[in-house]
Amino acid sequence: MSEIFTAAAVVLVLTMAAGLVRVVVGPTPADRMMGVQLIGTTGIAVLLLLGFAFEMPALADVALVFALLAAVSVTALTRRRVGQDRS
């Protein structure tokens, strides 16, 4: 069963690579922000899958912390972007 979790994690890492391309290429700031969100969400999923695959429940705690940080960072990016548009 751990092979299935590991294979799914590898597929998700490839998805993260596609998100990284979107962050670098753009073309709009909204595209870049969505790419960052994709990388963050997929990274959390990869951590959870690897935690199940290698029977390391501590990775679920790390994924939870990353989820909280991702929510805060998107809020900060959105507030910063809206503040720049008003200036």
PDB file of N, CA, C and O in Angstrom:
ATOM      1  N   MET A   1       0.812  -1.196   0.000  1.00  0.00           N
ATOM      2  CA  MET A   1       0.000   0.000   0.000  1.00  0.00           C
ATOM      3  C   MET A   1       0.858   1.265   0.000  1.00  0.00           C
ATOM      4  O   MET A   1       0.457   2.291  -0.549  1.00  0.00           O
ATOM      5  N   SER A   2       2.036   1.190   0.614  1.00  0.00           N
ATOM      6  CA  SER A   2       2.881   2.382   0.660  1.00  0.00           C
ATOM      7  C   SER A   2       3.393   2.767  -0.726  1.00  0.00           C
ATOM      8  O   SER A   2       3.714   3.932  -0.965  1.00  0.00           O
ATOM      9  N   GLU A   3       3.472   1.795  -1.645  1.00  0.00           N
ATOM     10  CA  GLU A   3       3.905   2.112  -3.013  1.00  0.00           C
ATOM     11  C   GLU A   3       2.878   3.005  -3.702  1.00  0.00           C
ATOM     12  O   GLU A   3       3.239   3.889  -4.479  1.00  0.00           O
ATOM     13  N   ILE A   4       1.611   2.773  -3.419  1.00  0.00           N
ATOM     14  CA  ILE A   4       0.556   3.593  -4.021  1.00  0.00           C
ATOM     15  C   ILE A   4       0.644   5.021  -3.495  1.00  0.00           C
ATOM     16  O   ILE A   4       0.535   5.974  -4.266  1.00  0.00           O
ATOM     17  N   PHE A   5       0.840   5.173  -2.188  1.00  0.00           N
ATOM     18  CA  PHE A   5       0.972   6.507  -1.612  1.00  0.00           C
ATOM     19  C   PHE A   5       2.198   7.224  -2.161  1.00  0.00           C
ATOM     20  O   PHE A   5       2.146   8.419  -2.451  1.00  0.00           O
ATOM     21  N   THR A   6       3.292   6.498  -2.301  1.00  0.00           N
ATOM     22  CA  THR A   6       4.515   7.099  -2.833  1.00  0.00           C
ATOM     23  C   THR A   6       4.340   7.499  -4.290  1.00  0.00           C
ATOM     24  O   THR A   6       4.805   8.565  -4.693  1.00  0.00           O
ATOM     25  N   ALA A   7       3.685   6.673  -5.079  1.00  0.00           N
ATOM     26  CA  ALA A   7       3.436   7.001  -6.479  1.00  0.00           C
ATOM     27  C   ALA A   7       2.535   8.231  -6.594  1.00  0.00           C
ATOM     28  O   ALA A   7       2.767   9.094  -7.442  1.00  0.00           O
ATOM     29  N   ALA A   8       1.530   8.313  -5.762  1.00  0.00           N
ATOM     30  CA  ALA A   8       0.653   9.485  -5.774  1.00  0.00           C
ATOM     31  C   ALA A   8       1.426  10.740  -5.388  1.00  0.00           C
ATOM     32  O   ALA A   8       1.187  11.812  -5.944  1.00  0.00           O
ATOM     33  N   ALA A   9       2.348  10.613  -4.441  1.00  0.00           N
ATOM     34  CA  ALA A   9       3.165  11.759  -4.033  1.00  0.00           C
ATOM     35  C   ALA A   9       4.061  12.219  -5.180  1.00  0.00           C
ATOM     36  O   ALA A   9       4.266  13.418  -5.365  1.00  0.00           O
ATOM     37  N   VAL A  10       4.595  11.275  -5.948  1.00  0.00           N
ATOM     38  CA  VAL A  10       5.441  11.636  -7.092  1.00  0.00           C
ATOM     39  C   VAL A  10       4.628  12.380  -8.147  1.00  0.00           C
ATOM     40  O   VAL A  10       5.100  13.361  -8.722  1.00  0.00           O
ATOM     41  N   VAL A  11       3.408  11.915  -8.402  1.00  0.00           N
ATOM     42  CA  VAL A  11       2.540  12.601  -9.362  1.00  0.00           C
ATOM     43  C   VAL A  11       2.240  14.018  -8.882  1.00  0.00           C
ATOM     44  O   VAL A  11       2.228  14.957  -9.678  1.00  0.00           O
ATOM     45  N   LEU A  12       2.003  14.169  -7.598  1.00  0.00           N
ATOM     46  CA  LEU A  12       1.724  15.497  -7.060  1.00  0.00           C
ATOM     47  C   LEU A  12       2.950  16.407  -7.122  1.00  0.00           C
ATOM     48  O   LEU A  12       2.809  17.617  -7.301  1.00  0.00           O
ATOM     49  N   VAL A  13       4.135  15.847  -6.976  1.00  0.00           N
ATOM     50  CA  VAL A  13       5.354  16.658  -7.116  1.00  0.00           C
ATOM     51  C   VAL A  13       5.478  17.169  -8.546  1.00  0.00           C
ATOM     52  O   VAL A  13       5.937  18.291  -8.762  1.00  0.00           O
ATOM     53  N   LEU A  14       5.079  16.366  -9.519  1.00  0.00           N
ATOM     54  CA  LEU A  14       5.077  16.845 -10.906  1.00  0.00           C
ATOM     55  C   LEU A  14       4.075  17.987 -11.084  1.00  0.00           C
ATOM     56  O   LEU A  14       4.322  18.918 -11.849  1.00  0.00           O
ATOM     57  N   THR A  15       2.966  17.915 -10.390  1.00  0.00           N
ATOM     58  CA  THR A  15       1.993  19.007 -10.421  1.00  0.00           C
ATOM     59  C   THR A  15       2.587  20.271  -9.798  1.00  0.00           C
ATOM     60  O   THR A  15       2.334  21.384 -10.258  1.00  0.00           O
ATOM     61  N   MET A  16       3.377  20.079  -8.749  1.00  0.00           N
ATOM     62  CA  MET A  16       4.047  21.227  -8.144  1.00  0.00           C
ATOM     63  C   MET A  16       5.010  21.879  -9.126  1.00  0.00           C
ATOM     64  O   MET A  16       5.163  23.101  -9.128  1.00  0.00           O
ATOM     65  N   ALA A  17       5.652  21.083  -9.949  1.00  0.00           N
ATOM     66  CA  ALA A  17       6.553  21.633 -10.964  1.00  0.00           C
ATOM     67  C   ALA A  17       5.779  22.494 -11.964  1.00  0.00           C
ATOM     68  O   ALA A  17       6.261  23.542 -12.392  1.00  0.00           O
ATOM     69  N   ALA A  18       4.581  22.047 -12.330  1.00  0.00           N
ATOM     70  CA  ALA A  18       3.744  22.843 -13.233  1.00  0.00           C
ATOM     71  C   ALA A  18       3.342  24.156 -12.567  1.00  0.00           C
ATOM     72  O   ALA A  18       3.291  25.197 -13.223  1.00  0.00           O
ATOM     73  N   GLY A  19       3.061  24.110 -11.276  1.00  0.00           N
ATOM     74  CA  GLY A  19       2.742  25.338 -10.547  1.00  0.00           C
ATOM     75  C   GLY A  19       3.926  26.285 -10.479  1.00  0.00           C
ATOM     76  O   GLY A  19       3.758  27.503 -10.549  1.00  0.00           O
ATOM     77  N   LEU A  20       5.125  25.728 -10.344  1.00  0.00           N
ATOM     78  CA  LEU A  20       6.327  26.558 -10.314  1.00  0.00           C
ATOM     79  C   LEU A  20       6.535  27.266 -11.648  1.00  0.00           C
ATOM     80  O   LEU A  20       6.959  28.421 -11.683  1.00  0.00           O
ATOM     81  N   VAL A  21       6.237  26.577 -12.742  1.00  0.00           N
ATOM     82  CA  VAL A  21       6.327  27.209 -14.057  1.00  0.00           C
ATOM     83  C   VAL A  21       5.354  28.376 -14.138  1.00  0.00           C
ATOM     84  O   VAL A  21       5.691  29.430 -14.677  1.00  0.00           O
ATOM     85  N   ARG A  22       4.149  28.194 -13.603  1.00  0.00           N
ATOM     86  CA  ARG A  22       3.154  29.267 -13.625  1.00  0.00           C
ATOM     87  C   ARG A  22       3.611  30.452 -12.782  1.00  0.00           C
ATOM     88  O   ARG A  22       3.342  31.600 -13.137  1.00  0.00           O
ATOM     89  N   VAL A  23       4.296  30.194 -11.678  1.00  0.00           N
ATOM     90  CA  VAL A  23       4.795  31.280 -10.835  1.00  0.00           C
ATOM     91  C   VAL A  23       5.874  32.065 -11.570  1.00  0.00           C
ATOM     92  O   VAL A  23       5.905  33.293 -11.501  1.00  0.00           O
ATOM     93  N   VAL A  24       6.748  31.371 -12.262  1.00  0.00           N
ATOM     94  CA  VAL A  24       7.855  32.039 -12.944  1.00  0.00           C
ATOM     95  C   VAL A  24       7.380  32.773 -14.200  1.00  0.00           C
ATOM     96  O   VAL A  24       7.776  33.915 -14.435  1.00  0.00           O
ATOM     97  N   VAL A  25       6.531  32.123 -15.011  1.00  0.00           N
ATOM     98  CA  VAL A  25       6.122  32.681 -16.294  1.00  0.00           C
ATOM     99  C   VAL A  25       5.048  33.749 -16.130  1.00  0.00           C
ATOM    100  O   VAL A  25       5.076  34.754 -16.840  1.00  0.00           O
ATOM    101  N   GLY A  26       4.131  33.565 -15.240  1.00  0.00           N
ATOM    102  CA  GLY A  26       3.063  34.541 -15.025  1.00  0.00           C
ATOM    103  C   GLY A  26       1.863  34.262 -15.886  1.00  0.00           C
ATOM    104  O   GLY A  26       1.364  33.142 -15.782  1.00  0.00           O
ATOM    105  N   PRO A  27       1.356  35.085 -16.685  1.00  0.00           N
ATOM    106  CA  PRO A  27       1.747  36.455 -17.027  1.00  0.00           C
ATOM    107  C   PRO A  27       1.197  37.517 -16.075  1.00  0.00           C
ATOM    108  O   PRO A  27       1.729  38.626 -16.031  1.00  0.00           O
ATOM    109  N   THR A  28       0.154  37.208 -15.320  1.00  0.00           N
ATOM    110  CA  THR A  28      -0.413  38.212 -14.420  1.00  0.00           C
ATOM    111  C   THR A  28      -0.086  37.860 -12.972  1.00  0.00           C
ATOM    112  O   THR A  28       0.227  36.712 -12.658  1.00  0.00           O
ATOM    113  N   PRO A  29      -0.161  38.850 -12.101  1.00  0.00           N
ATOM    114  CA  PRO A  29       0.060  38.553 -10.678  1.00  0.00           C
ATOM    115  C   PRO A  29      -0.947  37.550 -10.112  1.00  0.00           C
ATOM    116  O   PRO A  29      -0.611  36.776  -9.216  1.00  0.00           O
ATOM    117  N   ALA A  30      -2.157  37.559 -10.621  1.00  0.00           N
ATOM    118  CA  ALA A  30      -3.151  36.581 -10.152  1.00  0.00           C
ATOM    119  C   ALA A  30      -2.729  35.166 -10.521  1.00  0.00           C
ATOM    120  O   ALA A  30      -2.916  34.242  -9.730  1.00  0.00           O
ATOM    121  N   ASP A  31      -2.163  34.982 -11.712  1.00  0.00           N
ATOM    122  CA  ASP A  31      -1.656  33.668 -12.109  1.00  0.00           C
ATOM    123  C   ASP A  31      -0.529  33.218 -11.185  1.00  0.00           C
ATOM    124  O   ASP A  31      -0.456  32.053 -10.793  1.00  0.00           O
ATOM    125  N   ARG A  32       0.332  34.147 -10.850  1.00  0.00           N
ATOM    126  CA  ARG A  32       1.445  33.809  -9.955  1.00  0.00           C
ATOM    127  C   ARG A  32       0.942  33.427  -8.571  1.00  0.00           C
ATOM    128  O   ARG A  32       1.445  32.483  -7.963  1.00  0.00           O
ATOM    129  N   MET A  33      -0.050  34.161  -8.074  1.00  0.00           N
ATOM    130  CA  MET A  33      -0.584  33.846  -6.756  1.00  0.00           C
ATOM    131  C   MET A  33      -1.286  32.490  -6.767  1.00  0.00           C
ATOM    132  O   MET A  33      -1.178  31.736  -5.799  1.00  0.00           O
ATOM    133  N   MET A  34      -1.993  32.170  -7.832  1.00  0.00           N
ATOM    134  CA  MET A  34      -2.643  30.866  -7.928  1.00  0.00           C
ATOM    135  C   MET A  34      -1.600  29.754  -8.008  1.00  0.00           C
ATOM    136  O   MET A  34      -1.813  28.664  -7.477  1.00  0.00           O
ATOM    137  N   GLY A  35      -0.472  30.024  -8.671  1.00  0.00           N
ATOM    138  CA  GLY A  35       0.607  29.047  -8.723  1.00  0.00           C
ATOM    139  C   GLY A  35       1.196  28.789  -7.340  1.00  0.00           C
ATOM    140  O   GLY A  35       1.509  27.649  -6.996  1.00  0.00           O
ATOM    141  N   VAL A  36       1.345  29.839  -6.558  1.00  0.00           N
ATOM    142  CA  VAL A  36       1.849  29.685  -5.197  1.00  0.00           C
ATOM    143  C   VAL A  36       0.857  28.879  -4.364  1.00  0.00           C
ATOM    144  O   VAL A  36       1.258  28.024  -3.575  1.00  0.00           O
ATOM    145  N   GLN A  37      -0.434  29.149  -4.536  1.00  0.00           N
ATOM    146  CA  GLN A  37      -1.459  28.385  -3.817  1.00  0.00           C
ATOM    147  C   GLN A  37      -1.407  26.909  -4.209  1.00  0.00           C
ATOM    148  O   GLN A  37      -1.527  26.033  -3.352  1.00  0.00           O
ATOM    149  N   LEU A  38      -1.229  26.635  -5.492  1.00  0.00           N
ATOM    150  CA  LEU A  38      -1.139  25.254  -5.962  1.00  0.00           C
ATOM    151  C   LEU A  38       0.056  24.547  -5.336  1.00  0.00           C
ATOM    152  O   LEU A  38      -0.052  23.400  -4.900  1.00  0.00           O
ATOM    153  N   ILE A  39       1.183  25.223  -5.293  1.00  0.00           N
ATOM    154  CA  ILE A  39       2.380  24.625  -4.704  1.00  0.00           C
ATOM    155  C   ILE A  39       2.158  24.344  -3.215  1.00  0.00           C
ATOM    156  O   ILE A  39       2.523  23.277  -2.723  1.00  0.00           O
ATOM    157  N   GLY A  40       1.567  25.293  -2.508  1.00  0.00           N
ATOM    158  CA  GLY A  40       1.335  25.104  -1.083  1.00  0.00           C
ATOM    159  C   GLY A  40       0.367  23.968  -0.784  1.00  0.00           C
ATOM    160  O   GLY A  40       0.634  23.127   0.074  1.00  0.00           O
ATOM    161  N   THR A  41      -0.746  23.945  -1.487  1.00  0.00           N
ATOM    162  CA  THR A  41      -1.748  22.910  -1.257  1.00  0.00           C
ATOM    163  C   THR A  41      -1.213  21.533  -1.636  1.00  0.00           C
ATOM    164  O   THR A  41      -1.432  20.555  -0.921  1.00  0.00           O
ATOM    165  N   THR A  42      -0.520  21.465  -2.748  1.00  0.00           N
ATOM    166  CA  THR A  42       0.030  20.193  -3.186  1.00  0.00           C
ATOM    167  C   THR A  42       1.139  19.718  -2.252  1.00  0.00           C
ATOM    168  O   THR A  42       1.271  18.521  -2.000  1.00  0.00           O
ATOM    169  N   GLY A  43       1.929  20.647  -1.743  1.00  0.00           N
ATOM    170  CA  GLY A  43       2.966  20.285  -0.783  1.00  0.00           C
ATOM    171  C   GLY A  43       2.382  19.669   0.480  1.00  0.00           C
ATOM    172  O   GLY A  43       2.946  18.731   1.041  1.00  0.00           O
ATOM    173  N   ILE A  44       1.254  20.200   0.919  1.00  0.00           N
ATOM    174  CA  ILE A  44       0.582  19.637   2.087  1.00  0.00           C
ATOM    175  C   ILE A  44       0.109  18.220   1.785  1.00  0.00           C
ATOM    176  O   ILE A  44       0.262  17.319   2.610  1.00  0.00           O
ATOM    177  N   ALA A  45      -0.463  18.027   0.606  1.00  0.00           N
ATOM    178  CA  ALA A  45      -0.930  16.693   0.224  1.00  0.00           C
ATOM    179  C   ALA A  45       0.232  15.707   0.124  1.00  0.00           C
ATOM    180  O   ALA A  45       0.102  14.551   0.528  1.00  0.00           O
ATOM    181  N   VAL A  46       1.358  16.156  -0.408  1.00  0.00           N
ATOM    182  CA  VAL A  46       2.535  15.290  -0.508  1.00  0.00           C
ATOM    183  C   VAL A  46       3.019  14.881   0.884  1.00  0.00           C
ATOM    184  O   VAL A  46       3.355  13.720   1.118  1.00  0.00           O
ATOM    185  N   LEU A  47       3.049  15.839   1.794  1.00  0.00           N
ATOM    186  CA  LEU A  47       3.468  15.505   3.167  1.00  0.00           C
ATOM    187  C   LEU A  47       2.541  14.478   3.806  1.00  0.00           C
ATOM    188  O   LEU A  47       3.003  13.545   4.463  1.00  0.00           O
ATOM    189  N   LEU A  48       1.231  14.649   3.614  1.00  0.00           N
ATOM    190  CA  LEU A  48       0.283  13.690   4.179  1.00  0.00           C
ATOM    191  C   LEU A  48       0.450  12.307   3.564  1.00  0.00           C
ATOM    192  O   LEU A  48       0.422  11.305   4.279  1.00  0.00           O
ATOM    193  N   LEU A  49       0.625  12.241   2.242  1.00  0.00           N
ATOM    194  CA  LEU A  49       0.807  10.946   1.583  1.00  0.00           C
ATOM    195  C   LEU A  49       2.090  10.260   2.042  1.00  0.00           C
ATOM    196  O   LEU A  49       2.099   9.054   2.293  1.00  0.00           O
ATOM    197  N   LEU A  50       3.161  11.022   2.150  1.00  0.00           N
ATOM    198  CA  LEU A  50       4.420  10.427   2.597  1.00  0.00           C
ATOM    199  C   LEU A  50       4.337  10.004   4.059  1.00  0.00           C
ATOM    200  O   LEU A  50       4.960   9.022   4.463  1.00  0.00           O
ATOM    201  N   GLY A  51       3.572  10.741   4.845  1.00  0.00           N
ATOM    202  CA  GLY A  51       3.371  10.344   6.235  1.00  0.00           C
ATOM    203  C   GLY A  51       2.673   9.004   6.339  1.00  0.00           C
ATOM    204  O   GLY A  51       3.038   8.171   7.169  1.00  0.00           O
ATOM    205  N   PHE A  52       1.664   8.790   5.497  1.00  0.00           N
ATOM    206  CA  PHE A  52       0.991   7.492   5.471  1.00  0.00           C
ATOM    207  C   PHE A  52       1.905   6.406   4.908  1.00  0.00           C
ATOM    208  O   PHE A  52       1.930   5.286   5.419  1.00  0.00           O
ATOM    209  N   ALA A  53       2.654   6.733   3.856  1.00  0.00           N
ATOM    210  CA  ALA A  53       3.487   5.735   3.195  1.00  0.00           C
ATOM    211  C   ALA A  53       4.595   5.224   4.117  1.00  0.00           C
ATOM    212  O   ALA A  53       4.877   4.027   4.156  1.00  0.00           O
ATOM    213  N   PHE A  54       5.216   6.137   4.854  1.00  0.00           N
ATOM    214  CA  PHE A  54       6.345   5.749   5.699  1.00  0.00           C
ATOM    215  C   PHE A  54       5.972   5.610   7.168  1.00  0.00           C
ATOM    216  O   PHE A  54       6.837   5.452   8.029  1.00  0.00           O
ATOM    217  N   GLU A  55       4.684   5.669   7.440  1.00  0.00           N
ATOM    218  CA  GLU A  55       4.164   5.517   8.807  1.00  0.00           C
ATOM    219  C   GLU A  55       4.848   6.486   9.768  1.00  0.00           C
ATOM    220  O   GLU A  55       5.373   6.095  10.810  1.00  0.00           O
ATOM    221  N   MET A  56       4.826   7.757   9.386  1.00  0.00           N
ATOM    222  CA  MET A  56       5.395   8.833  10.206  1.00  0.00           C
ATOM    223  C   MET A  56       4.293   9.849  10.499  1.00  0.00           C
ATOM    224  O   MET A  56       4.102  10.790   9.729  1.00  0.00           O
ATOM    225  N   PRO A  57       3.572   9.672  11.595  1.00  0.00           N
ATOM    226  CA  PRO A  57       2.468  10.585  11.886  1.00  0.00           C
ATOM    227  C   PRO A  57       2.905  12.029  12.145  1.00  0.00           C
ATOM    228  O   PRO A  57       2.079  12.940  12.094  1.00  0.00           O
ATOM    229  N   ALA A  58       4.167  12.241  12.416  1.00  0.00           N
ATOM    230  CA  ALA A  58       4.650  13.604  12.645  1.00  0.00           C
ATOM    231  C   ALA A  58       4.533  14.452  11.382  1.00  0.00           C
ATOM    232  O   ALA A  58       4.412  15.674  11.473  1.00  0.00           O
ATOM    233  N   LEU A  59       4.565  13.827  10.207  1.00  0.00           N
ATOM    234  CA  LEU A  59       4.413  14.586   8.969  1.00  0.00           C
ATOM    235  C   LEU A  59       3.030  15.209   8.857  1.00  0.00           C
ATOM    236  O   LEU A  59       2.875  16.234   8.193  1.00  0.00           O
ATOM    237  N   ALA A  60       2.031  14.624   9.481  1.00  0.00           N
ATOM    238  CA  ALA A  60       0.696  15.225   9.493  1.00  0.00           C
ATOM    239  C   ALA A  60       0.719  16.530  10.290  1.00  0.00           C
ATOM    240  O   ALA A  60       0.033  17.486   9.929  1.00  0.00           O
ATOM    241  N   ASP A  61       1.493  16.576  11.354  1.00  0.00           N
ATOM    242  CA  ASP A  61       1.627  17.806  12.127  1.00  0.00           C
ATOM    243  C   ASP A  61       2.324  18.889  11.308  1.00  0.00           C
ATOM    244  O   ASP A  61       1.927  20.054  11.339  1.00  0.00           O
ATOM    245  N   VAL A  62       3.357  18.502  10.581  1.00  0.00           N
ATOM    246  CA  VAL A  62       4.069  19.446   9.719  1.00  0.00           C
ATOM    247  C   VAL A  62       3.133  19.960   8.635  1.00  0.00           C
ATOM    248  O   VAL A  62       3.142  21.151   8.323  1.00  0.00           O
ATOM    249  N   ALA A  63       2.327  19.077   8.057  1.00  0.00           N
ATOM    250  CA  ALA A  63       1.374  19.488   7.033  1.00  0.00           C
ATOM    251  C   ALA A  63       0.350  20.468   7.594  1.00  0.00           C
ATOM    252  O   ALA A  63      -0.039  21.415   6.911  1.00  0.00           O
ATOM    253  N   LEU A  64      -0.085  20.251   8.820  1.00  0.00           N
ATOM    254  CA  LEU A  64      -1.032  21.165   9.460  1.00  0.00           C
ATOM    255  C   LEU A  64      -0.419  22.547   9.646  1.00  0.00           C
ATOM    256  O   LEU A  64      -1.081  23.557   9.406  1.00  0.00           O
ATOM    257  N   VAL A  65       0.822  22.599  10.065  1.00  0.00           N
ATOM    258  CA  VAL A  65       1.502  23.889  10.228  1.00  0.00           C
ATOM    259  C   VAL A  65       1.639  24.580   8.881  1.00  0.00           C
ATOM    260  O   VAL A  65       1.406  25.785   8.782  1.00  0.00           O
ATOM    261  N   PHE A  66       2.013  23.837   7.840  1.00  0.00           N
ATOM    262  CA  PHE A  66       2.116  24.430   6.500  1.00  0.00           C
ATOM    263  C   PHE A  66       0.768  24.939   6.011  1.00  0.00           C
ATOM    264  O   PHE A  66       0.706  25.974   5.347  1.00  0.00           O
ATOM    265  N   ALA A  67      -0.307  24.235   6.324  1.00  0.00           N
ATOM    266  CA  ALA A  67      -1.641  24.685   5.920  1.00  0.00           C
ATOM    267  C   ALA A  67      -1.983  26.021   6.584  1.00  0.00           C
ATOM    268  O   ALA A  67      -2.535  26.916   5.944  1.00  0.00           O
ATOM    269  N   LEU A  68      -1.655  26.145   7.849  1.00  0.00           N
ATOM    270  CA  LEU A  68      -1.902  27.410   8.539  1.00  0.00           C
ATOM    271  C   LEU A  68      -1.056  28.536   7.963  1.00  0.00           C
ATOM    272  O   LEU A  68      -1.544  29.650   7.777  1.00  0.00           O
ATOM    273  N   LEU A  69       0.200  28.252   7.683  1.00  0.00           N
ATOM    274  CA  LEU A  69       1.075  29.266   7.094  1.00  0.00           C
ATOM    275  C   LEU A  69       0.626  29.655   5.696  1.00  0.00           C
ATOM    276  O   LEU A  69       0.731  30.821   5.317  1.00  0.00           O
ATOM    277  N   ALA A  70       0.131  28.703   4.929  1.00  0.00           N
ATOM    278  CA  ALA A  70      -0.341  29.010   3.573  1.00  0.00           C
ATOM    279  C   ALA A  70      -1.543  29.937   3.613  1.00  0.00           C
ATOM    280  O   ALA A  70      -1.643  30.866   2.812  1.00  0.00           O
ATOM    281  N   ALA A  71      -2.451  29.688   4.538  1.00  0.00           N
ATOM    282  CA  ALA A  71      -3.629  30.550   4.650  1.00  0.00           C
ATOM    283  C   ALA A  71      -3.226  31.977   5.032  1.00  0.00           C
ATOM    284  O   ALA A  71      -3.754  32.942   4.480  1.00  0.00           O
ATOM    285  N   VAL A  72      -2.308  32.105   5.959  1.00  0.00           N
ATOM    286  CA  VAL A  72      -1.860  33.430   6.385  1.00  0.00           C
ATOM    287  C   VAL A  72      -1.108  34.136   5.259  1.00  0.00           C
ATOM    288  O   VAL A  72      -1.287  35.336   5.049  1.00  0.00           O
ATOM    289  N   SER A  73      -0.272  33.402   4.540  1.00  0.00           N
ATOM    290  CA  SER A  73       0.515  34.040   3.472  1.00  0.00           C
ATOM    291  C   SER A  73      -0.366  34.509   2.324  1.00  0.00           C
ATOM    292  O   SER A  73      -0.111  35.569   1.751  1.00  0.00           O
ATOM    293  N   VAL A  74      -1.382  33.756   1.979  1.00  0.00           N
ATOM    294  CA  VAL A  74      -2.281  34.200   0.910  1.00  0.00           C
ATOM    295  C   VAL A  74      -3.055  35.432   1.347  1.00  0.00           C
ATOM    296  O   VAL A  74      -3.281  36.344   0.551  1.00  0.00           O
ATOM    297  N   THR A  75      -3.459  35.461   2.602  1.00  0.00           N
ATOM    298  CA  THR A  75      -4.137  36.650   3.118  1.00  0.00           C
ATOM    299  C   THR A  75      -3.215  37.862   3.058  1.00  0.00           C
ATOM    300  O   THR A  75      -3.644  38.950   2.674  1.00  0.00           O
ATOM    301  N   ALA A  76      -1.967  37.682   3.431  1.00  0.00           N
ATOM    302  CA  ALA A  76      -1.011  38.787   3.385  1.00  0.00           C
ATOM    303  C   ALA A  76      -0.759  39.250   1.954  1.00  0.00           C
ATOM    304  O   ALA A  76      -0.710  40.451   1.688  1.00  0.00           O
ATOM    305  N   LEU A  77      -0.600  38.304   1.036  1.00  0.00           N
ATOM    306  CA  LEU A  77      -0.383  38.673  -0.365  1.00  0.00           C
ATOM    307  C   LEU A  77      -1.589  39.408  -0.937  1.00  0.00           C
ATOM    308  O   LEU A  77      -1.436  40.377  -1.680  1.00  0.00           O
ATOM    309  N   THR A  78      -2.777  38.952  -0.592  1.00  0.00           N
ATOM    310  CA  THR A  78      -3.981  39.588  -1.100  1.00  0.00           C
ATOM    311  C   THR A  78      -4.118  40.993  -0.535  1.00  0.00           C
ATOM    312  O   THR A  78      -4.422  41.927  -1.277  1.00  0.00           O
ATOM    313  N   ARG A  79      -3.901  41.156   0.747  1.00  0.00           N
ATOM    314  CA  ARG A  79      -4.004  42.484   1.352  1.00  0.00           C
ATOM    315  C   ARG A  79      -2.948  43.425   0.765  1.00  0.00           C
ATOM    316  O   ARG A  79      -3.226  44.597   0.510  1.00  0.00           O
ATOM    317  N   ARG A  80      -1.749  42.909   0.556  1.00  0.00           N
ATOM    318  CA  ARG A  80      -0.689  43.744  -0.003  1.00  0.00           C
ATOM    319  C   ARG A  80      -1.027  44.161  -1.429  1.00  0.00           C
ATOM    320  O   ARG A  80      -0.808  45.306  -1.825  1.00  0.00           O
ATOM    321  N   ARG A  81      -1.557  43.224  -2.185  1.00  0.00           N
ATOM    322  CA  ARG A  81      -1.901  43.512  -3.581  1.00  0.00           C
ATOM    323  C   ARG A  81      -3.049  44.518  -3.662  1.00  0.00           C
ATOM    324  O   ARG A  81      -3.011  45.438  -4.479  1.00  0.00           O
ATOM    325  N   VAL A  82      -4.055  44.351  -2.830  1.00  0.00           N
ATOM    326  CA  VAL A  82      -5.180  45.298  -2.839  1.00  0.00           C
ATOM    327  C   VAL A  82      -4.697  46.673  -2.399  1.00  0.00           C
ATOM    328  O   VAL A  82      -5.130  47.684  -2.952  1.00  0.00           O
ATOM    329  N   GLY A  83      -3.815  46.724  -1.422  1.00  0.00           N
ATOM    330  CA  GLY A  83      -3.276  48.001  -0.970  1.00  0.00           C
ATOM    331  C   GLY A  83      -2.483  48.709  -2.055  1.00  0.00           C
ATOM    332  O   GLY A  83      -2.504  49.938  -2.122  1.00  0.00           O
ATOM    333  N   GLN A  84      -1.782  47.966  -2.909  1.00  0.00           N
ATOM    334  CA  GLN A  84      -1.031  48.582  -4.006  1.00  0.00           C
ATOM    335  C   GLN A  84      -1.963  49.100  -5.089  1.00  0.00           C
ATOM    336  O   GLN A  84      -1.671  50.116  -5.720  1.00  0.00           O
ATOM    337  N   ASP A  85      -3.081  48.417  -5.313  1.00  0.00           N
ATOM    338  CA  ASP A  85      -4.012  48.856  -6.348  1.00  0.00           C
ATOM    339  C   ASP A  85      -4.681  50.181  -5.979  1.00  0.00           C
ATOM    340  O   ASP A  85      -5.009  50.975  -6.860  1.00  0.00           O
ATOM    341  N   ARG A  86      -4.880  50.418  -4.699  1.00  0.00           N
ATOM    342  CA  ARG A  86      -5.543  51.652  -4.253  1.00  0.00           C
ATOM    343  C   ARG A  86      -4.622  52.846  -4.298  1.00  0.00           C
ATOM    344  O   ARG A  86      -5.094  53.981  -4.362  1.00  0.00           O
ATOM    345  N   SER A  87      -3.319  52.625  -4.265  1.00  0.00           N
ATOM    346  CA  SER A  87      -2.359  53.746  -4.238  1.00  0.00           C
ATOM    347  C   SER A  87      -2.212  54.397  -5.583  1.00  0.00           C
ATOM    348  O   SER A  87      -1.446  55.350  -5.726  1.00  0.00           O
TER     349      SER A  87
END
